[in-house]
Amino acid sequence: DTGVSQNPRHKITKRGQNVTFRCDPISEHNRLYWYRQTLGQGPEFLTYFQNEAQLEKSRLLSDRFSAERPKGSFSTLEIQRTEQGDSAMYLCASSLALGVETQYFGPGTRLLVL
Amino acid sequence: DAKTTQPNSMESNEEEPVHLPCNHSTISGTDYIHWYRQLPSQGPEYVIHGLTSNVNNRMASLAIAEDRKSSTLILHRATLRDAAVYYCILRVAGANSKLTFGKGITLSVRP
């Protein structure tokens, strides 16, 4: 399977703990995006990378959130000191920065903060 | 990104055509119209996009009004697997790559 993969698929944690999610994009894609989706809502943009450079961050991305994409390959999204309001589906997408780019999404990581 | 307006939900019968409307009265000349859909418990997937002319692909057709203030996604023969949330999104090619999703329209398909 050469699609976007995300791990873990599910994560349950206690408030105050740190969590880290991983996204492996389609191999030749140079752009990688993180979105967050809560129940009944569409996904909301968090941040994106072109190669290893983080080019845009949403105001939703508080200082407890950090994302990296070392060497322009996989990416990690870390949430420090989790809060119950962080409970959501975290989606990763990748694309080629070419023309009218199509984003390809992974299956997401569902986070539940107790 | 310019805003789109979609009905909350729509029902269809299996094997019948489905027309999903989207209004985007503030669309600018450089905005492309994209449609993505999200099946239950999955990430969104690309369906189709267009600028001015109607577009067809293996999944669907996109009909764009002459003034570009509205568009319609057409599924020619709905199947149970087409039950999903469909998002209509405006996007400028090139810069500002992120997708701005609304709530989308939830399509239910009756057997």
Interface residues (C-beta under 8 A of the other chain):
Chain A: V4 R31 Y33 Y35 G40 Q41 G42 P43 E44 F45 Y48 E56 L91 A93 S95 A97 G99 V100 E101 T102 Q103 Y104 F105 G106 P107 G108
Chain B: Y32 S41 Q42 G43 P44 E45 Y46 H49 V85 Y87 R91 A93 S97 K98 L99 T100 F101 G102 K103 G104
